[in-house]
Amino acid sequence: MTDRRRVSSGSPFEPTIGFSRAVRVGDHVWVSGTGPVWPDGSCPDDPTVQTRRCFDIIIAAMSHAGATVENVVRTRMYVTSVDDAAAVSAVHGEIFGHVLPAATMVVVAGLLDPRWKVEIEAEAVVLP
């Protein structure tokens, strides 16, 4: 059996909900839905800033699991308004424009924190 490696980001939601920020099994890494959580609890209103924060947390978690941006094969972006799609897409393009993972963006009625405009998941495959 392949070992399971769990990565924590220190989110206050991890212990209360009972999840890991990322899990690596073999050469696969899954990063949980990641909201724009700042250590001090703040959350700027700007969807571009929120998206960058989500990806900062995701990239750090992937790094702790032994993956890089180049290993990402799938992203899922949840936005609370179609009006924010262009901002979220632009940041995604900056980070993954050279990788071109499979990607999905869905407009949802709401996220865990009503201040959040975006939440993002990522999956990676680390090949030798």
MMTF fields as JSON, N, C-alpha, C and O atoms, coordinates in Angstrom:
{
  "mmtfVersion": "1.0.0",
  "mmtfProducer": "UNKNOWN",
  "numBonds": 511,
  "numAtoms": 512,
  "numGroups": 128,
  "numChains": 1,
  "numModels": 1,
  "chainsPerModel": [1],
  "groupsPerChain": [128],
  "chainIdList": ["A"],
  "bondAtomList": [4, 2, 8, 6, 12, 10, 16, 14, 20, 18, 24, 22, 28, 26, 32, 30, 36, 34, 40, 38, 44, 42, 48, 46, 52, 50, 56, 54, 60, 58, 64, 62, 68, 66, 72, 70, 76, 74, 80, 78, 84, 82, 88, 86, 92, 90, 96, 94, 100, 98, 104, 102, 108, 106, 112, 110, 116, 114, 120, 118, 124, 122, 128, 126, 132, 130, 136, 134, 140, 138, 144, 142, 148, 146, 152, 150, 156, 154, 160, 158, 164, 162, 168, 166, 172, 170, 176, 174, 180, 178, 184, 182, 188, 186, 192, 190, 196, 194, 200, 198, 204, 202, 208, 206, 212, 210, 216, 214, 220, 218, 224, 222, 228, 226, 232, 230, 236, 234, 240, 238, 244, 242, 248, 246, 252, 250, 256, 254, 260, 258, 264, 262, 268, 266, 272, 270, 276, 274, 280, 278, 284, 282, 288, 286, 292, 290, 296, 294, 300, 298, 304, 302, 308, 306, 312, 310, 316, 314, 320, 318, 324, 322, 328, 326, 332, 330, 336, 334, 340, 338, 344, 342, 348, 346, 352, 350, 356, 354, 360, 358, 364, 362, 368, 366, 372, 370, 376, 374, 380, 378, 384, 382, 388, 386, 392, 390, 396, 394, 400, 398, 404, 402, 408, 406, 412, 410, 416, 414, 420, 418, 424, 422, 428, 426, 432, 430, 436, 434, 440, 438, 444, 442, 448, 446, 452, 450, 456, 454, 460, 458, 464, 462, 468, 466, 472, 470, 476, 474, 480, 478, 484, 482, 488, 486, 492, 490, 496, 494, 500, 498, 504, 502, 508, 506],
  "bondOrderList": [1, 1, 1, 1, 1, 1, 1, 1, 1, 1, 1, 1, 1, 1, 1, 1, 1, 1, 1, 1, 1, 1, 1, 1, 1, 1, 1, 1, 1, 1, 1, 1, 1, 1, 1, 1, 1, 1, 1, 1, 1, 1, 1, 1, 1, 1, 1, 1, 1, 1, 1, 1, 1, 1, 1, 1, 1, 1, 1, 1, 1, 1, 1, 1, 1, 1, 1, 1, 1, 1, 1, 1, 1, 1, 1, 1, 1, 1, 1, 1, 1, 1, 1, 1, 1, 1, 1, 1, 1, 1, 1, 1, 1, 1, 1, 1, 1, 1, 1, 1, 1, 1, 1, 1, 1, 1, 1, 1, 1, 1, 1, 1, 1, 1, 1, 1, 1, 1, 1, 1, 1, 1, 1, 1, 1, 1, 1],
  "groupList": [{"groupName": "MET", "atomNameList": ["N", "CA", "C", "O"], "elementList": ["N", "C", "C", "O"], "formalChargeList": [0, 0, 0, 0], "bondAtomList": [1, 0, 2, 1, 3, 2], "bondOrderList": [1, 1, 2], "singleLetterCode": "M", "chemCompType": "L-PEPTIDE LINKING"}, {"groupName": "THR", "atomNameList": ["N", "CA", "C", "O"], "elementList": ["N", "C", "C", "O"], "formalChargeList": [0, 0, 0, 0], "bondAtomList": [1, 0, 2, 1, 3, 2], "bondOrderList": [1, 1, 2], "singleLetterCode": "T", "chemCompType": "L-PEPTIDE LINKING"}, {"groupName": "ASP", "atomNameList": ["N", "CA", "C", "O"], "elementList": ["N", "C", "C", "O"], "formalChargeList": [0, 0, 0, 0], "bondAtomList": [1, 0, 2, 1, 3, 2], "bondOrderList": [1, 1, 2], "singleLetterCode": "D", "chemCompType": "L-PEPTIDE LINKING"}, {"groupName": "ARG", "atomNameList": ["N", "CA", "C", "O"], "elementList": ["N", "C", "C", "O"], "formalChargeList": [0, 0, 0, 0], "bondAtomList": [1, 0, 2, 1, 3, 2], "bondOrderList": [1, 1, 2], "singleLetterCode": "R", "chemCompType": "L-PEPTIDE LINKING"}, {"groupName": "VAL", "atomNameList": ["N", "CA", "C", "O"], "elementList": ["N", "C", "C", "O"], "formalChargeList": [0, 0, 0, 0], "bondAtomList": [1, 0, 2, 1, 3, 2], "bondOrderList": [1, 1, 2], "singleLetterCode": "V", "chemCompType": "L-PEPTIDE LINKING"}, {"groupName": "SER", "atomNameList": ["N", "CA", "C", "O"], "elementList": ["N", "C", "C", "O"], "formalChargeList": [0, 0, 0, 0], "bondAtomList": [1, 0, 2, 1, 3, 2], "bondOrderList": [1, 1, 2], "singleLetterCode": "S", "chemCompType": "L-PEPTIDE LINKING"}, {"groupName": "GLY", "atomNameList": ["N", "CA", "C", "O"], "elementList": ["N", "C", "C", "O"], "formalChargeList": [0, 0, 0, 0], "bondAtomList": [1, 0, 2, 1, 3, 2], "bondOrderList": [1, 1, 2], "singleLetterCode": "G", "chemCompType": "PEPTIDE LINKING"}, {"groupName": "PRO", "atomNameList": ["N", "CA", "C", "O"], "elementList": ["N", "C", "C", "O"], "formalChargeList": [0, 0, 0, 0], "bondAtomList": [1, 0, 2, 1, 3, 2], "bondOrderList": [1, 1, 2], "singleLetterCode": "P", "chemCompType": "L-PEPTIDE LINKING"}, {"groupName": "PHE", "atomNameList": ["N", "CA", "C", "O"], "elementList": ["N", "C", "C", "O"], "formalChargeList": [0, 0, 0, 0], "bondAtomList": [1, 0, 2, 1, 3, 2], "bondOrderList": [1, 1, 2], "singleLetterCode": "F", "chemCompType": "L-PEPTIDE LINKING"}, {"groupName": "GLU", "atomNameList": ["N", "CA", "C", "O"], "elementList": ["N", "C", "C", "O"], "formalChargeList": [0, 0, 0, 0], "bondAtomList": [1, 0, 2, 1, 3, 2], "bondOrderList": [1, 1, 2], "singleLetterCode": "E", "chemCompType": "L-PEPTIDE LINKING"}, {"groupName": "ILE", "atomNameList": ["N", "CA", "C", "O"], "elementList": ["N", "C", "C", "O"], "formalChargeList": [0, 0, 0, 0], "bondAtomList": [1, 0, 2, 1, 3, 2], "bondOrderList": [1, 1, 2], "singleLetterCode": "I", "chemCompType": "L-PEPTIDE LINKING"}, {"groupName": "ALA", "atomNameList": ["N", "CA", "C", "O"], "elementList": ["N", "C", "C", "O"], "formalChargeList": [0, 0, 0, 0], "bondAtomList": [1, 0, 2, 1, 3, 2], "bondOrderList": [1, 1, 2], "singleLetterCode": "A", "chemCompType": "L-PEPTIDE LINKING"}, {"groupName": "HIS", "atomNameList": ["N", "CA", "C", "O"], "elementList": ["N", "C", "C", "O"], "formalChargeList": [0, 0, 0, 0], "bondAtomList": [1, 0, 2, 1, 3, 2], "bondOrderList": [1, 1, 2], "singleLetterCode": "H", "chemCompType": "L-PEPTIDE LINKING"}, {"groupName": "TRP", "atomNameList": ["N", "CA", "C", "O"], "elementList": ["N", "C", "C", "O"], "formalChargeList": [0, 0, 0, 0], "bondAtomList": [1, 0, 2, 1, 3, 2], "bondOrderList": [1, 1, 2], "singleLetterCode": "W", "chemCompType": "L-PEPTIDE LINKING"}, {"groupName": "CYS", "atomNameList": ["N", "CA", "C", "O"], "elementList": ["N", "C", "C", "O"], "formalChargeList": [0, 0, 0, 0], "bondAtomList": [1, 0, 2, 1, 3, 2], "bondOrderList": [1, 1, 2], "singleLetterCode": "C", "chemCompType": "L-PEPTIDE LINKING"}, {"groupName": "GLN", "atomNameList": ["N", "CA", "C", "O"], "elementList": ["N", "C", "C", "O"], "formalChargeList": [0, 0, 0, 0], "bondAtomList": [1, 0, 2, 1, 3, 2], "bondOrderList": [1, 1, 2], "singleLetterCode": "Q", "chemCompType": "L-PEPTIDE LINKING"}, {"groupName": "ASN", "atomNameList": ["N", "CA", "C", "O"], "elementList": ["N", "C", "C", "O"], "formalChargeList": [0, 0, 0, 0], "bondAtomList": [1, 0, 2, 1, 3, 2], "bondOrderList": [1, 1, 2], "singleLetterCode": "N", "chemCompType": "L-PEPTIDE LINKING"}, {"groupName": "TYR", "atomNameList": ["N", "CA", "C", "O"], "elementList": ["N", "C", "C", "O"], "formalChargeList": [0, 0, 0, 0], "bondAtomList": [1, 0, 2, 1, 3, 2], "bondOrderList": [1, 1, 2], "singleLetterCode": "Y", "chemCompType": "L-PEPTIDE LINKING"}, {"groupName": "LEU", "atomNameList": ["N", "CA", "C", "O"], "elementList": ["N", "C", "C", "O"], "formalChargeList": [0, 0, 0, 0], "bondAtomList": [1, 0, 2, 1, 3, 2], "bondOrderList": [1, 1, 2], "singleLetterCode": "L", "chemCompType": "L-PEPTIDE LINKING"}, {"groupName": "LYS", "atomNameList": ["N", "CA", "C", "O"], "elementList": ["N", "C", "C", "O"], "formalChargeList": [0, 0, 0, 0], "bondAtomList": [1, 0, 2, 1, 3, 2], "bondOrderList": [1, 1, 2], "singleLetterCode": "K", "chemCompType": "L-PEPTIDE LINKING"}],
  "groupTypeList": [0, 1, 2, 3, 3, 3, 4, 5, 5, 6, 5, 7, 8, 9, 7, 1, 10, 6, 8, 5, 3, 11, 4, 3, 4, 6, 2, 12, 4, 13, 4, 5, 6, 1, 6, 7, 4, 13, 7, 2, 6, 5, 14, 7, 2, 2, 7, 1, 4, 15, 1, 3, 3, 14, 8, 2, 10, 10, 10, 11, 11, 0, 5, 12, 11, 6, 11, 1, 4, 9, 16, 4, 4, 3, 1, 3, 0, 17, 4, 1, 5, 4, 2, 2, 11, 11, 11, 4, 5, 11, 4, 12, 6, 9, 10, 8, 6, 12, 4, 18, 7, 11, 11, 1, 0, 4, 4, 4, 11, 6, 18, 18, 2, 7, 3, 13, 19, 4, 9, 10, 9, 11, 9, 11, 4, 4, 18, 7],
  "groupIdList": [1, 2, 3, 4, 5, 6, 7, 8, 9, 10, 11, 12, 13, 14, 15, 16, 17, 18, 19, 20, 21, 22, 23, 24, 25, 26, 27, 28, 29, 30, 31, 32, 33, 34, 35, 36, 37, 38, 39, 40, 41, 42, 43, 44, 45, 46, 47, 48, 49, 50, 51, 52, 53, 54, 55, 56, 57, 58, 59, 60, 61, 62, 63, 64, 65, 66, 67, 68, 69, 70, 71, 72, 73, 74, 75, 76, 77, 78, 79, 80, 81, 82, 83, 84, 85, 86, 87, 88, 89, 90, 91, 92, 93, 94, 95, 96, 97, 98, 99, 100, 101, 102, 103, 104, 105, 106, 107, 108, 109, 110, 111, 112, 113, 114, 115, 116, 117, 118, 119, 120, 121, 122, 123, 124, 125, 126, 127, 128],
  "secStructList": [7, 7, 7, 3, 3, 3, 3, 7, 7, 7, 7, 6, 2, 0, 0, 0, 0, 0, 7, 7, 1, 3, 3, 3, 3, 6, 6, 3, 3, 3, 3, 3, 3, 3, 7, 7, 7, 7, 6, 6, 1, 7, 7, 7, 1, 7, 2, 2, 2, 2, 2, 2, 2, 2, 2, 2, 2, 2, 2, 2, 2, 2, 2, 2, 6, 6, 7, 7, 4, 4, 4, 3, 3, 3, 3, 3, 3, 3, 3, 1, 7, 4, 4, 4, 2, 2, 2, 2, 2, 2, 2, 2, 2, 2, 2, 2, 6, 6, 6, 7, 7, 3, 3, 3, 3, 3, 3, 7, 1, 7, 7, 1, 1, 6, 6, 7, 7, 3, 3, 3, 3, 3, 3, 3, 3, 7, 7, 7],
  "xCoordList": [0.831, 0.0, 0.872, 1.904, 0.443, 1.177, 0.877, -0.26, 1.914, 1.734, 0.907, 0.923, 0.194, -0.593, 0.104, 0.304, 0.473, 1.105, 0.091, -0.483, -0.123, -1.079, -0.33, 0.69, -0.849, -0.261, -1.307, -2.456, -0.912, -1.779, -1.294, -0.093, -2.237, -1.855, -2.051, -1.708, -2.602, -2.864, -4.202, -4.492, -5.012, -6.332, -7.131, -7.066, -7.884, -8.703, -9.817, -10.407, -10.104, -11.168, -10.708, -11.532, -9.399, -8.9, -9.279, -9.83, -9.01, -9.373, -10.882, -11.384, -11.608, -13.034, -13.825, -14.785, -13.426, -14.11, -13.519, -14.221, -12.223, -11.552, -11.044, -11.46, -10.142, -9.567, -8.124, -7.661, -7.417, -6.049, -6.089, -6.93, -5.197, -5.105, -4.754, -5.298, -3.825, -3.439, -3.146, -2.779, -3.318, -2.995, -2.234, -2.622, -1.129, -0.374, -0.409, -0.104, -0.784, -0.748, -0.028, -0.506, 1.116, 1.901, 2.332, 2.91, 2.044, 2.451, 1.326, 1.48, 0.201, -0.93, -1.022, -0.819, -1.33, -1.53, -2.871, -3.141, -3.704, -4.996, -4.959, -4.606, -5.322, -5.398, -6.876, -7.605, -7.29, -8.68, -9.123, -8.309, -10.429, -10.972, -10.32, -10.336, -9.75, -8.946, -9.539, -9.607, -9.961, -10.502, -9.414, -8.32, -9.712, -8.735, -8.635, -9.159, -7.959, -7.837, -6.511, -5.445, -6.581, -5.383, -5.202, -6.182, -3.943, -3.688, -4.397, -4.771, -4.582, -5.209, -6.74, -7.403, -7.291, -8.737, -9.322, -10.524, -8.475, -8.976, -9.269, -8.828, -10.024, -10.34, -10.659, -11.792, -9.678, -9.942, -11.048, -11.231, -11.767, -12.914, -12.521, -13.328, -11.326, -10.879, -10.736, -9.973, -11.454, -11.373, -9.983, -9.597, -9.244, -7.879, -6.994, -6.247, -7.071, -6.284, -6.698, -5.841, -7.987, -8.461, -7.94, -7.517, -7.969, -7.501, -6.012, -5.58, -5.236, -3.787, -3.542, -2.674, -4.311, -4.145, -4.472, -3.746, -5.549, -5.894, -4.736, -4.334, -4.198, -3.104, -1.823, -1.065, -1.553, -0.384, -0.486, 0.489, -1.67, -1.88, -1.762, -1.139, -2.35, -2.302, -0.875, -0.456, -0.13, 1.251, 2.122, 2.966, 1.934, 2.698, 2.364, 3.262, 1.093, 0.681, 1.255, 1.741, 1.2, 1.763, 3.265, 3.794, 3.936, 5.374, 5.684, 6.616, 4.909, 5.099, 4.816, 5.32, 4.008, 3.695, 4.639, 4.497, 5.597, 6.57, 6.144, 6.676, 5.185, 4.705, 4.978, 5.237, 4.917, 5.101, 3.923, 3.071, 3.891, 2.859, 2.873, 1.82, 4.06, 4.18, 3.544, 3.24, 3.339, 2.726, 1.203, 0.553, 0.625, -0.827, -1.49, -1.117, -2.483, -3.213, -4.677, -5.36, -5.166, -6.591, -6.795, -6.218, -7.617, -8.041, -9.559, -10.17, -10.132, -11.565, -11.708, -11.204, -12.395, -12.579, -14.063, -14.877, -14.399, -15.776, -15.854, -15.137, -16.712, -16.876, -18.332, -19.245, -18.528, -19.883, -20.592, -21.782, -19.876, -20.494, -19.773, -18.543, -20.541, -19.946, -19.142, -18.236, -19.463, -18.733, -17.266, -16.444, -16.923, -15.541, -14.772, -13.582, -15.418, -14.785, -13.549, -12.542, -13.604, -12.455, -11.244, -10.121, -11.457, -10.341, -9.728, -8.506, -10.576, -10.094, -9.368, -8.303, -9.941, -9.33, -7.962, -7.031, -7.844, -6.574, -5.454, -4.344, -5.741, -4.723, -4.404, -3.237, -5.423, -5.205, -4.289, -3.364, -4.551, -3.735, -2.295, -1.384, -2.071, -0.704, 0.07, 1.246, -0.598, 0.078, 0.187, 1.212, -0.857, -0.917, -0.897, -1.079, -0.683, -0.684, 0.313, 0.085, 1.409, 2.414, 2.167, 2.758, 1.304, 1.025, -0.233, -0.275, -1.245, -2.524, -3.206, -3.476, -3.487, -4.199, -5.661, -6.166, -6.327, -7.775, -8.328, -7.862, -9.314, -9.813, -11.32, -11.886, -11.948, -13.383, -13.635, -13.001, -14.565, -15.015, -16.539, -17.233, -17.035, -18.456, -18.918, -18.238, -20.064, -20.66, -21.544, -22.404, -21.313, -22.051, -22.825, -22.535, -23.805, -24.636, -23.873, -24.191, -22.878, -22.129, -21.018, -20.983, -20.094, -18.971, -19.002, -19.841, -18.112, -18.12, -18.137, -18.883, -17.328, -17.281, -17.932, -17.504, -18.937, -19.635, -18.761, -19.145, -17.592, -16.674, -15.932, -15.449, -15.83, -15.08, -15.814, -17.022, -15.057, -15.595, -15.126, -15.657, -14.121, -13.529, -13.015, -12.549, -13.103, -12.489, -11.951, -12.598, -10.76, -10.088, -9.553, -9.047, -9.668, -9.078, -8.026, -8.083, -7.066, -6.06, -5.657, -5.694, -5.277, -4.764, -3.475, -3.347, -2.525, -1.231, -0.804, -1.206, 0.022, 0.644, 2.143, 2.595, 2.909, 4.354, 4.997, 4.987, 5.551, 6.191, 7.709, 8.241, 8.394, 9.859, 10.517, 11.741],
  "yCoordList": [-1.186, 0.0, 1.244, 1.296, 2.242, 3.497, 4.362, 4.434, 5.012, 5.909, 7.129, 7.588, 7.631, 8.85, 9.953, 9.833, 11.031, 12.173, 13.309, 13.692, 13.841, 14.932, 16.234, 16.259, 17.308, 18.637, 19.549, 19.578, 20.288, 21.276, 22.667, 22.902, 23.586, 24.975, 25.838, 27.02, 25.256, 26.02, 26.742, 27.555, 26.447, 27.074, 26.729, 25.599, 27.691, 27.394, 26.394, 25.825, 26.179, 25.256, 23.796, 22.886, 23.569, 22.195, 21.322, 20.241, 21.743, 20.868, 20.791, 19.751, 21.889, 21.86, 21.061, 20.372, 21.151, 20.387, 18.985, 18.031, 18.861, 17.563, 17.231, 16.238, 18.06, 17.795, 18.245, 18.974, 17.808, 18.245, 19.232, 19.112, 20.198, 21.13, 20.371, 20.634, 19.413, 18.593, 17.186, 16.962, 16.246, 14.847, 14.319, 14.531, 13.62, 12.965, 11.468, 10.976, 10.755, 9.295, 8.91, 9.195, 8.265, 7.927, 9.19, 10.097, 9.238, 10.407, 11.437, 12.402, 11.239, 12.159, 13.073, 12.637, 14.344, 15.314, 15.992, 16.49, 16.005, 16.685, 17.818, 17.609, 19.016, 20.153, 20.503, 20.73, 20.541, 20.824, 22.188, 23.039, 22.368, 23.679, 24.699, 24.55, 25.735, 26.704, 28.094, 28.644, 28.638, 29.991, 30.996, 30.623, 32.286, 33.343, 33.659, 34.671, 32.787, 32.914, 33.605, 33.136, 34.695, 35.379, 35.045, 34.853, 34.974, 34.601, 35.495, 35.03, 36.763, 37.675, 37.706, 38.46, 36.889, 36.826, 37.836, 37.826, 38.709, 39.708, 39.058, 37.944, 39.784, 39.289, 40.482, 40.964, 40.97, 42.092, 41.742, 40.577, 42.736, 42.539, 42.23, 41.671, 42.575, 42.463, 40.999, 40.258, 40.559, 39.162, 38.759, 37.595, 39.699, 39.398, 39.077, 38.099, 39.885, 39.663, 38.349, 37.591, 38.071, 36.814, 35.614, 34.616, 35.71, 34.601, 34.357, 33.21, 35.416, 35.256, 34.571, 33.706, 34.964, 34.343, 32.859, 32.043, 32.503, 31.076, 30.32, 29.264, 30.864, 30.166, 30.159, 29.192, 31.195, 31.167, 29.992, 29.274, 29.804, 28.702, 27.359, 26.431, 27.254, 26.01, 25.659, 24.513, 26.619, 26.36, 25.962, 25.076, 26.595, 26.218, 24.795, 24.03, 24.432, 23.076, 22.052, 21.001, 22.352, 21.429, 21.262, 20.156, 22.347, 22.28, 21.363, 20.563, 21.475, 20.603, 19.142, 18.235, 18.922, 17.556, 17.078, 15.962, 17.919, 17.528, 17.789, 17.179, 18.695, 19.015, 20.48, 21.282, 20.813, 22.186, 22.583, 21.757, 23.834, 24.325, 23.507, 23.203, 23.156, 22.4, 21.014, 20.42, 20.489, 19.173, 19.226, 18.181, 20.418, 20.546, 20.07, 20.481, 19.194, 18.657, 19.089, 18.944, 19.623, 19.972, 21.061, 21.009, 22.057, 23.056, 23.203, 23.0, 23.557, 23.872, 25.185, 25.333, 26.125, 27.441, 27.671, 27.513, 28.042, 28.335, 29.827, 30.338, 30.525, 31.962, 32.249, 31.533, 33.298, 33.618, 34.582, 34.849, 35.106, 35.991, 35.856, 35.817, 35.785, 35.738, 37.011, 37.008, 38.091, 39.346, 39.226, 40.034, 38.244, 38.058, 37.05, 36.832, 36.45, 35.404, 35.909, 35.203, 37.11, 37.632, 37.828, 37.516, 38.34, 38.558, 37.233, 37.089, 36.273, 34.956, 34.278, 33.69, 34.36, 33.758, 34.361, 33.646, 35.676, 36.341, 35.826, 35.572, 35.672, 35.156, 33.703, 33.309, 32.91, 31.508, 31.459, 30.648, 32.324, 32.365, 32.752, 32.205, 33.695, 34.091, 32.91, 32.715, 32.13, 31.035, 29.786, 29.105, 29.475, 28.195, 28.324, 27.326, 29.523, 29.715, 28.85, 28.5, 28.499, 27.637, 26.16, 25.299, 25.854, 24.469, 23.948, 22.801, 24.79, 24.479, 23.236, 22.285, 23.242, 22.105, 22.103, 23.116, 20.979, 20.966, 21.884, 21.853, 22.696, 23.676, 23.83, 23.744, 24.059, 24.295, 25.507, 25.673, 26.352, 27.456, 27.364, 27.242, 27.425, 27.288, 28.462, 28.844, 29.024, 30.055, 29.346, 28.54, 29.665, 29.031, 30.098, 31.29, 29.641, 30.567, 31.198, 32.316, 30.511, 31.057, 30.124, 28.961, 30.651, 29.879, 29.942, 30.639, 29.231, 29.096, 30.445, 30.628, 31.371, 32.722, 33.657, 33.683, 34.411, 35.259, 36.338, 36.912, 36.623, 37.6, 37.017, 37.761, 35.677, 35.025, 35.138, 34.915, 35.489, 35.54, 34.356, 34.088, 33.644, 32.542, 31.47, 31.769, 30.239, 29.097, 28.199, 28.029, 27.62, 26.894, 25.554, 25.455, 24.519, 23.204, 22.954, 23.539, 22.079, 21.718, 20.254, 19.707, 19.651, 18.278, 18.256, 18.929, 17.466, 17.379, 15.912, 15.065, 15.656, 14.34, 14.594, 15.311, 13.994, 14.177, 12.951, 11.863, 13.139, 12.02, 12.152, 13.259, 11.019, 11.07, 11.744, 11.86],
  "zCoordList": [0.0, 0.0, 0.0, 0.668, -0.757, -0.851, 0.365, 0.831, 0.866, 2.008, 1.628, 0.486, 2.606, 2.433, 3.216, 4.425, 2.523, 3.178, 3.237, 2.218, 4.427, 4.619, 4.867, 5.556, 4.299, 4.454, 5.084, 4.645, 6.106, 6.741, 6.355, 6.224, 6.173, 5.905, 7.136, 7.129, 8.194, 9.4, 9.374, 10.252, 8.371, 8.3, 9.55, 10.033, 10.08, 11.254, 10.954, 11.872, 9.673, 9.292, 9.272, 9.37, 9.147, 9.031, 10.229, 10.025, 11.468, 12.594, 12.852, 13.277, 12.598, 12.903, 11.869, 12.217, 10.598, 9.552, 9.456, 9.119, 9.754, 9.706, 8.317, 7.721, 7.794, 6.479, 6.432, 7.309, 5.404, 5.132, 3.982, 3.092, 3.99, 2.863, 1.596, 0.523, 1.74, 0.588, 1.068, 2.222, 0.153, 0.422, -0.785, -1.933, -0.489, -1.559, -1.338, -0.251, -2.378, -2.396, -3.677, -4.775, -3.536, -4.721, -5.443, -4.844, -6.738, -7.513, -7.681, -8.431, -6.991, -7.081, -5.852, -4.719, -6.104, -5.032, -5.273, -6.366, -4.245, -4.288, -3.276, -2.115, -3.714, -2.813, -2.629, -3.594, -1.373, -1.023, -1.526, -1.883, -1.545, -1.848, -0.926, 0.296, -1.526, -0.792, -0.949, -2.049, 0.165, 0.17, 0.481, 0.905, 0.271, 0.528, 2.012, 2.478, 2.75, 4.202, 4.534, 4.136, 5.249, 5.731, 7.204, 7.924, 7.658, 9.056, 10.076, 11.153, 9.745, 10.707, 10.593, 11.306, 9.7, 9.548, 8.578, 8.315, 8.045, 7.097, 5.747, 5.462, 4.928, 3.583, 2.698, 2.701, 1.935, 1.029, 0.036, -0.315, -0.404, -1.279, -2.731, -3.474, -3.136, -4.528, -4.96, -4.34, -6.013, -6.433, -6.947, -6.833, -7.502, -7.953, -6.758, -6.785, -5.718, -4.501, -3.849, -3.396, -3.795, -3.215, -4.012, -3.428, -5.326, -6.159, -5.954, -5.84, -5.908, -5.668, -4.316, -4.2, -3.304, -1.979, -2.035, -1.468, -2.708, -2.851, -3.487, -2.998, -4.583, -5.267, -4.439, -4.514, -3.657, -2.763, -1.791, -1.569, -1.217, -0.267, -0.989, -0.473, -2.168, -2.944, -3.33, -3.168, -3.836, -4.275, -3.091, -3.222, -1.946, -0.748, -0.319, 0.034, -0.346, 0.039, -0.93, -0.51, -2.221, -3.212, -2.995, -3.102, -2.696, -2.447, -1.269, -1.335, -0.192, 0.971, 0.633, 1.296, -0.4, -0.835, -1.942, -2.442, -2.32, -3.331, -4.762, -5.689, -4.954, -6.299, -6.609, -5.712, -7.894, -8.348, -9.236, -9.565, -9.61, -10.524, -11.815, -12.376, -12.278, -13.522, -13.44, -14.474, -12.241, -12.057, -12.032, -12.031, -12.012, -11.911, -13.207, -14.306, -13.042, -14.194, -14.202, -15.216, -13.072, -12.972, -11.943, -10.857, -12.278, -11.301, -11.39, -12.439, -10.261, -10.202, -9.444, -8.331, -10.059, -9.462, -9.236, -10.146, -8.02, -7.658, -7.383, -6.523, -8.102, -7.907, -7.532, -7.944, -6.749, -6.307, -7.25, -7.08, -8.24, -9.219, -10.554, -10.606, -11.621, -12.953, -13.217, -14.051, -12.518, -12.688, -12.279, -12.712, -11.462, -11.009, -11.869, -11.64, -12.829, -13.646, -14.38, -14.442, -14.933, -15.68, -14.774, -15.17, -13.565, -12.634, -12.203, -12.164, -11.883, -11.461, -12.622, -12.436, -13.805, -14.994, -15.294, -15.666, -15.131, -15.418, -14.515, -14.984, -13.228, -12.301, -12.639, -12.643, -12.921, -13.319, -14.544, -14.602, -15.513, -16.721, -16.458, -17.079, -15.539, -15.176, -14.602, -14.909, -13.771, -13.071, -13.93, -13.903, -14.693, -15.403, -16.923, -17.621, -17.449, -18.896, -19.636, -20.794, -18.994, -19.628, -19.337, -19.989, -18.37, -17.973, -18.666, -19.111, -18.754, -19.39, -18.819, -19.552, -17.506, -16.921, -17.369, -17.853, -17.211, -17.368, -16.286, -15.147, -16.631, -15.657, -15.787, -16.877, -14.647, -14.595, -13.716, -12.674, -14.142, -13.29, -13.2, -14.209, -11.968, -11.711, -10.848, -9.895, -11.183, -10.335, -9.314, -9.668, -8.035, -6.937, -6.157, -6.25, -5.396, -4.615, -3.463, -3.057, -2.928, -1.809, -1.399, -1.8, -0.581, -0.059, 1.468, 2.039, 2.123, 3.578, 4.302, 5.264, 3.843, 4.419, 3.397, 2.243, 3.781, 2.813, 2.172, 1.153, 2.753, 2.148, 0.964, 0.11, 0.896, -0.174, -1.498, -1.585, -2.522, -3.88, -4.705, -5.783, -4.189, -4.944, -3.994, -2.894, -4.423, -3.753, -4.862, -5.896, -4.649, -5.725, -5.232, -4.115, -6.072, -5.848, -6.927, -8.008, -6.624, -7.628, -7.443, -6.341, -8.55, -8.544, -9.351, -10.374, -8.864, -9.552, -9.643, -8.845, -10.644, -10.804, -10.922, -11.814, -10.003, -9.967, -10.599, -10.023, -11.776, -12.472, -12.359, -12.274, -12.358, -12.241, -13.425, -13.467]
}
